[in-house]
Amino acid sequence: MSRLQTRFAELKQQNRAALVTFVTAGDPNYDASLAILKGLPKAGADVIELGMPFTDPMADGPAIQLANIRALEGRQDLAKTLQMVREFRQDEQATPLVLMGYFNPIHKYGVSRFIADAKEAGVDGLIVVDLPPEHNADLCDPAQAAGIDFIRLTTPTTDDKRLPKVLNGSSGFVYYVSVAGVTGAGSATLEHVQEAVTRLRRHTDLPLCIGFGIRTPEHAATIARLADGVVVGSALIDQIANAASSEQAVDGVLSLCAALAEGVRGARA
Amino acid sequence: MTSFRAGPDANGLFGSFGGQYVAETLMPLIHDLAEEYEKAKLDPEFQKELAYFQRDFVGRPSPLYFAERLTEHCGGAKIYFKREELNHTGAHKINNCIGQALLAKRMGKKRIIAETGAGMHGVATATVAARFGMECVIFMGTTDIDRQQANVFRMKLLGATVIPVVAGTGTLKDAMNEALRDWVTNVHNTFYMIGTVAGPHPYPAMVRDFQAVIGKETREQILAQEGRLPDSLVACIGGGSNAIGLFHPFLDDKDVQIVGVEAAGYGIATGKHAASLNGGVPGVLHGNRTFLLQNDDGQIIDAHSISAGLDYPGIGPEHAWLHDIGRVEYTSVTDDEALTAFHTCCRLEGIIPALESSHALAEAFKRAPTLPKEHLMVINLSGRGDKDMQTVMHHMGEQEKHA
């Protein structure tokens, strides 16, 4: 079983949802970002999404755009992001780690070289925003052949006609983007999320994680009652943006992560 | 012979370029758009309406004009201008906007968004939105707003909301990112009017088809005036819509030499340029795989050109393919060369060209003197230079200071 399968199976046994956290690699700098990454499992993150910085994050709102800029100003690149995963894996084997970003840096790095290096570093899955199933041959197929999960985004505009195409070849989990919009924008109503979960369940047995606009432990708990996972990104990144020092950034992210974890863990009690 | 005009394939690919590299939220919309466009293309009513607006609103056909004094000046090839700068709103951009506005109307969309660099596409979009009674939001980088004040004012007069984009360097690529973010947020009522032959399929093919009227007219006009096809075509390239519009109807005429001119800015060796084919490598941005200005980590590098309309780090995927297979020759011209050509055209022909089109003129002026008198050369005069007065004045002021 892959790390993602094992993790979701354990959580199912414990009857609780996963807390999935997103931070951008190299934000606010390499060392602080690595400290955040290493601290997340202990702070209650069940699955980690690590953003690969890109100059043109077209599907992201202001918080993650700025995180990308901070990381790139600190000269973060794909090679360093993979190095960060290697360092994370030195003392953490159980928590799945998923790289998330845009295709161009991977395309430039070289797809087969990237897959080999990601596998060796300990990456479990990939989310690539601008690679819809129409482009499976570009990365999804070879990644899965190498044993790296390819996690699909589904959205409110992905209708029943299209869902099978999107879910076919998806592995690890399914990420439901609950609002049509950029990251960090408004959040969906509970009714909408409920309907979406019911609809997605008809099409897949993979774990369903819900994201976009989830900012507080209370909100996370509400979603945790409906889905297999809750994704939080922009709210964590705001802790970095508002921090006066690297130490504060690390503390801010890990404290919020702990509070969110408490919300998620207590949700079905 | 296989045709060079058959692309893209069913997946929106020209060879290995193009495609649909966008977020899932947009995929269903893009498929809808492609489907609706295919229907419209075959619908005689749609074509009739398009022809009506091209004639009575845009003012087509645009003349194919013999540039007699420039021909004398160069002392070689016989130079013709395809006068796209005489179109309503002053550039070729309106050809595409009319087409997309009719499509938006057909699809029941009431809100139009667009990105703009020099502002010509913004003005053309605002113009058609006003004509068809649609809400219009234009995204424009703050750097471009500063250098194209007059166009910003024109868009506002036409009822558009102009949203300044501060991200990145505040130029065309950043405006396009922001437009995509708006589209993803307002998927249900919004039509994204991309201004060039880039973006996800079907945009590169659709925009090309709407612009191909330039080449179709040129073909008829040169046959009527000279009794034969031209020997060469020259056009400037940013995203490449005016160029592909002129080139496409001639791609299968193997004796027609075709030349695209990129913006070399301060010179390609300086790294400050906008020449994606001559100074970039393949990558994926804004929905398509094409040549891009990027660093070793795949991060996009900001383009530089004196002409805001060419200031983009990518190029339409069909051009990337035509470059790859060698059907079209792609060269480049620096800011200074374009400015010299700008002045020459003003003085000798009484036509103030856009700085974008001045790149095509500069390349033509290099080639024409070396060619025989019977060589027929058509230059796409894609836009007029009224919008560039500030930039040219500023540059002349700088030169005087240094003189």
Interface residues (C-beta under 8 A of the other chain):
Chain A: P53 F54 T55 D56 P57 M58 A59 D60 G61 Q65 L72 D77 L78 A79 Y102 F103 N104 P105 I106 H107 K108 Y109 V129 D130 L131 P132 E134 H135 R152 L153 T154 T155 P156 T157 T158 D159 R162 V166 V177 A180 G181 V182 A185
Chain B: N11 G19 Q20 Y21 V22 A23 E24 T25 L26 M27 P28 L29 A167 G168 K173 N177 L180 R181 V184 T185 V187 H188 V281 P282 G283 V284 L285 H286 G287 R289 L292 Q294 D296 D297 G298 Q299 I300
